[in-house]
Every structure is written in C-alpha cells, then in structure tokens.
C-alpha cells in the first residue's frame, strides 16, 4: 500500500498519540511508527522533527502517572461525611407508608422537607428536619447531648411556618436524637426574653429518634396541619360577616375556636351546665373567646353565675353589670335570676347590706322560676331567727313550710332534693340540741349536788335511738340523689350527715362523760375519707363555698381527734384568701379562734355548770316550796268516782275532778288537738301523761322525756303548774304499783 505524505503524517501523529496515552507500550503503535518513519525521512525532510519525536517516544522508557491520592482533587471534610452518615441513619426511620421525604442542601445545613400521608394519600401537610451531626458520644451530666446552633439558623427554621425539628446524629453511638422547635423557642423565650440578641444557643437533645418517636412526630405534624386547616376554614367562614368583632383563636393545645362558636355554645348549653354544677366548663369555654366579641345578655348572665359559684366575685359583678344593661333582651323567665344573682353577688362582696339584698330579691315576682328557691332561702332564714326563742317550734314551722313548698306541682327534682336535705339537716341539729341540753342539765345538777341521778344513761339511750332513725332517712335521701344522678345533692347531704354525727359524738363525750372509743374513732376516720371524696367532687367544679365548708369540717374532726391540722389550715386559708368574700374570711377567723364544734360545746358545758350553780338557789327554793305543798295537802290513796288521775311528768300523779278538766288543760297548756286524746285515755280507763318540762303540750305522753328538760325554765314551769294545782285543789295521789300511766 502506497502511503502519501498527508496520510503518513496522520498515521505518525496517531501512532505517537496512541503510544503516549497507553498505559504500556502499544505494539500496534510501535509497528506503525517503524513502518512510517523511514519513508518519512527519505521523502520529507520537513518531517524530520516529528519523526525524531516519535522515535524518541518509542525508544525512551515510559514515565509512570501519579496516583489518585497524589493528584490535585477537590477537597473533602469530616463534616460532609457526618452529614452523609446522618442522612443514611435518619431517613430510613421515616416509613414510606406515612412519610414522603425530599432532601435539600442549603447554607444552613442539610434540610429534609417532608410531607405526611394518611391512609396512603398525600395530605399536603408539610414538615421540615434539619440534620446536625457529631462524632463525640460523650453525654452531659443529665444524660442529654448538646449542640450549639446559631440564632440565625433557629430563626430560619422558625420562619418556615411548618412543624420543624432538629435531629442530632451521634456517630460514636450511632444514634439520633431530636427536639421539636416550638417548645425549644418557648423555653428560650421564658428563660431569656432577648434570646435573639445572642449569636448562638446550646440546644439540648434528650429524646431518642426511634420508632416510637416517629409516631410522636407524625401526631405533632398531623395536629398542626389540622389546626392550620381549621383556622383557615374559620377565617374564611367569618370573613363574609360584616360589622362584627369576632376573632379566630388558637389554643395552646392547637384547638381552634372562633368567638361565634363560643357564644353559641354557652347560650345553648350554659344554663344546663350550671345546673349540673359544671361551672368550670362554662368559664373555660368563655375564656377561649376574645374579650372584644359582642355578647348577649343571656351569655353574660350564664358566665356571671359560673364565676359566682366558683368564688370569683369581681368577675361576676363585672358581667352582671353588662347583663343589667342588656336585661330588656333577656327571656322573661330569666329576669328573676338576674335580680337574684346581682343581689347575692353584691351581698357576698360587701357592696350590699342585708337590707339592700332583701329589697332587691323582693322585686322578683312569685311566678318567676327562681322564686321557689328564694322561698326556701327565706324559710331557712326564719328558722335561724326562731332558734333562740324556741328551737322546737322553729323546726316544726320550717318542716311544715318546706313540705308545702315541695308539694307544689312545679317544684323541680333538684329543689325537692335540696329541700328534703335541709329538713334533715335541721332535724339532726334539733335532735342534737335536745340531747346536749338534757345531758348538760343532768350533768350540771349531778355535779352541783354531787349525786348521780342516773338520768344521763337514759338520755343517751333515747338519743341513740332517735339518731339511728334519722340516719336511716338520710340514707334514703342519698340513694334518691344517686338515682337521680345529682352528685351535688348527694355530697351535700353526706356533708350534713357528717356534721350531725360529729356533733353527736362530741356531745356523747363532753356531756356524757364518755371517751373516744375504737368505734367512734373508726367513724371519724370514715368521715375523713368521705370528706376527701366530697372535696374532690367540689374541687373539680371549683365550688368554693362547699370546698371551704368541707375543709372546715375536716379541720374540726382532726382537731377533735387531736391530729395534725397544719396542711388543712394552709389549704383552707389559700382558698379563702383567693376569693373576695369577706364573710368567708370572717368565718375562717372565728373557726380558727376556737369555733370548732367540740370547743363550742365545751364552752356550753362551762356555761351550763356556771348557770346551774347560779340557779341552784332558785331551783332549791322551787323544790322546797313544792315539797311544802305536798306536806300541806297530804296524799290521797284513790280517786273518787267523778275524778280523773293524770301523771305530771316528772313530779308524779294528781287528781282532777271530771267537771274541771278544762281548768287543768288551761294550766297545763294542752292544745285543742291533744285534749281529745286525754279524754279518750280516761275513758279506757287509763292514766294519761303530760310532760310539764314543756310549757305547751301538743300531745299526750312523755314526749322526749328528760330530753325536754331546758333547765331552770322547765322547773319554773313545773313550779307554776304545781302551785296552780294546789290552788285549784287538784291534790297529789299515791298510786299502787298495779296502777300505771298510759304511754
């Protein structure tokens, strides 16, 4: 083959280049050069240089190329390696069933943008991870890891508007830890309000990023996305409403509420919630709304009621003022409620006197629903006013009035439970008052005369029987309250029961001379347990009045048992001082300064003893005078045919002529209703009994026996009756053992 100059030149260049770039001597290139070069030299002197170059390349030994490591290359870093390691560790933790991840590298670190899925569908709810990494696995003293992060980077993530997390990968232990940015920023703000002025912050990592943590992150991201969705929806809903001040609020729990929902919820369900004692729920819903929203008079009245029952009188008064300005728009059946709460809140806060309170509620018409509760309140006030003069009559009138009220068709179930509870409460107090007075007088007489008459044992047994019958009716009422689902009535009744039982045991010990027994201590311990349950119930509703009452009674029981009261007093003071009621503060002061049940009864004993000694001279004089009358009359042994015998308890039997029975009735104070019973008994024939410890006799019989003894007042009445019988010549008679009185 004839090789031309041009072609030989090309072949030569190719051969040289092939030889130059081959790793070792290329046999083909060598062969081409050996063939081409001699011909080139003969015919083309101009190619000598090229041929010589090619020959040198062939003949010279080849120089070895530098290794990769010795060659100039772009620089690498350990941080880049750690970033790769962190990605390789973290990304597989996010399962593809719930997460979609995409990676971005920025000047602020390695970012992972993510989106969560729900039931396999993409939600559009985004989140962001920023990865940090370190080699050292050394922990801080609290077991956490620490990483310094520039403030600019914190702000960068915070501005993203999506849930953001820092993830720290620790190569030495090959574990990752995370922190949620929102609580991190909150903590920085709380600890250092000007934290943005500092260049960087040391962030603690305590939570390990594992399968459980991934579940937590998913829930955080989902709730945040739902919150944003709900907020945008509510904003869109109210944007079309003109001339309103409604706002959309986001709670700390990411709940989204707008003013319209808050107002409608309270107006629709608020009264029912208040009737159920769920005042805190009403207040909580109210606080979710903004203060600038326009509210109705009904709304203000309901929330004011909730604030009153939780002891927050300032807030209640403020809302009632707004309600009064809107009272024309209130339903007619709620105007009485407004008047009542306005009066009672002002009375409790001290801005109303008792007279002003009475004037305010007197304006409430009788047909108003709240009027029935006010009637019960007035009955209680009348009972309290009548206690000093005649506690027996005061209770009888109260019981009859409540029975009439509850018999009315429109009396609610709640009112009936409340009324029956008050009747049982005052009945228990009446029973204890009888017991205490009788025991105090008996004890005082025994000590005054240094003689045991045996009356206290009789009085105690009778009181125990009365107390057991009363307790049975209390149990029946508690069952009724439980069946009705009225927990407030149930715990209130149990509270009244505990107060009566404590009082009864105090009387037993102080007046009866007994000691605390294992049975009585067990009863007191049970009462303390009951107080605990009742207090929890009232606390959940923040029912301040009942919380204070329960703690006060608990203090009394602990004090009576001689146990530590410090924590109870501390809690009691805290609740009272938080409220604005001057009355509560005064009651607490009196309680702590000797106002417990057992301290009050101890004073009663001391006063009764002093009164007994003071009255001893009068009592002895009355007894001597009656003894003189007995001697002057002599004793009859039997009545005549036209005479009746009557027992005057406790001084004995007397004869009354049949024709003068009405005179005896007048002296004894026998009521018209009871007279028929006396005459029926005489017709049997038998001997009726009149208990002349009492100035008025409403029934034949021993009544409450010695329990009716009211001290010197009763003996003055006995002396009056005995003197009148002497003047009317109704003599004493000595009966044979076979002749008994009718009882």
C-alpha positions, 0 to 999 in steps of 0.5 A: 500500500502506497502511503502519501505524505498527508496520510503518513503524517496522520498515521505518525501523529496517531501512532505517537498519540496512541503510544503516549496515552497507553498505559504500556507500550502499544505494539500496534503503535510501535509497528506503525511508527517503524513502518512510517518513519523511514519513508518519512525521512527519505521523502520529507525532510520537513518531517524530520522533527516529528519523526525524531519525536516519535522515535524518541517516544518509542525508544525512551522508557515510559514515565509512570502517572501519579496516583489518585491520592497524589493528584490535585482533587477537590477537597473533602471534610469530616463534616460532609461525611457526618452529614452523609452518615446522618442522612443514611441513619435518619431517613430510613426511620421515616416509613414510606407508608406515612412519610414522603421525604425530599432532601435539600442542601442549603447554607444552613445545613442539610434540610429534609422537607417532608410531607405526611400521608394518611391512609396512603394519600398525600395530605399536603401537610408539610414538615421540615428536619434539619440534620446536625451531626457529631462524632463525640458520644460523650453525654452531659451530666443529665444524660442529654447531648448538646449542640450549639446552633446559631440564632440565625439558623433557629430563626430560619427554621422558625420562619418556615411556618411548618412543624420543624425539628432538629435531629442530632446524629451521634456517630460514636453511638450511632444514634439520633436524637431530636427536639421539636422547635416550638417548645425549644423557642418557648423555653428560650423565650421564658428563660431569656426574653432577648434570646435573639440578641445572642449569636448562638444557643446550646440546644439540648437533645434528650429524646431518642429518634426511634420508632416510637418517636416517629409516631410522636412526630407524625401526631405533632405534624398531623395536629398542626396541619389540622389546626392550620386547616381549621383556622383557615376554614374559620377565617374564611367562614367569618370573613363574609360577616360584616360589622362584627368583632369576632376573632379566630383563636388558637389554643395552646393545645392547637384547638381552634375556636372562633368567638361565634362558636363560643357564644353559641355554645354557652347560650345553648348549653350554659344554663344546663351546665350550671345546673349540673354544677359544671361551672368550670366548663362554662368559664373555660369555654368563655375564656377561649373567646376574645374579650372584644366579641359582642355578647348577649345578655343571656351569655353574660348572665350564664358566665356571671353565675359560673364565676359566682359559684366558683368564688370569683366575685369581681368577675361576676359583678363585672358581667352582671353589670353588662347583663343589667344593661342588656336585661330588656333582651333577656327571656322573661323567665330569666329576669328573676335570676338576674335580680337574684344573682346581682343581689347575692353577688353584691351581698357576698362582696360587701357592696350590699347590706342585708337590707339592700339584698332583701329589697332587691330579691323582693322585686322578683315576682312569685311566678318567676322560676327562681322564686321557689328557691328564694322561698326556701332561702327565706324559710331557712332564714326564719328558722335561724331567727326562731332558734333562740326563742324556741328551737322546737317550734322553729323546726316544726314551722320550717318542716311544715313550710318546706313540705308545702313548698315541695308539694307544689306541682312545679317544684323541680327534682333538684329543689325537692332534693335540696329541700328534703336535705335541709329538713334533715339537716335541721332535724339532726341539729334539733335532735342534737340540741335536745340531747346536749341540753338534757345531758348538760342539765343532768350533768350540771345538777349531778355535779352541783349536788354531787349525786348521780341521778342516773338520768344521763344513761337514759338520755343517751339511750333515747338519743341513740335511738332517735339518731339511728332513725334519722340516719336511716332517712338520710340514707334514703335521701342519698340513694334518691340523689344517686338515682337521680344522678345529682352528685351535688345533692348527694355530697351535700347531704353526706356533708350534713350527715357528717356534721350531725354525727360529729356533733353527736359524738362530741356531745356523747363525750363532753356531756356524757362523760364518755371517751373516744372509743375504737368505734367512734374513732373508726367513724371519724376516720370514715368521715375523713375519707368521705370528706376527701371524696366530697372535696374532690367532687367540689374541687373539680367544679371549683365550688368554693363555698362547699370546698371551704365548708368541707375543709372546715369540717375536716379541720374540726374532726382532726382537731377533735381527734387531736391530729395534725391540722397544719396542711388543712389550715394552709389549704383552707386559708389559700382558698379563702384568701383567693376569693373576695368574700369577706364573710368567708374570711370572717368565718375562717377567723372565728373557726380558727379562734376556737369555733370548732364544734367540740370547743363550742360545746365545751364552752356550753358545758362551762356555761351550763355548770356556771348557770346551774350553780347560779340557779341552784338557789332558785331551783332549791327554793322551787323544790322546797316550796313544792315539797311544802305543798305536798306536806300541806295537802297530804296524799290521797290513796284513790280517786273518787268516782267523778275524778280523773288521775293524770301523771305530771311528768316528772313530779308524779300523779294528781287528781282532777275532778271530771267537771274541771278538766278544762281548768287543768288543760288551761294550766297545763297548756294542752292544745285543742288537738291533744285534749281529745286524746286525754279524754279518750285515755280516761275513758279506757280507763287509763292514766294519761301523761303530760310532760310539764318540762314543756310549757305547751303540750301538743300531745299526750305522753312523755314526749322526749322525756328528760330530753325536754328538760331546758333547765331552770325554765322547765322547773319554773314551769313545773313550779307554776303548774304545781302551785296552780294545782294546789290552788285549784285543789287538784291534790297529789295521789299515791298510786299502787304499783298495779296502777300505771300511766298510759304511754 
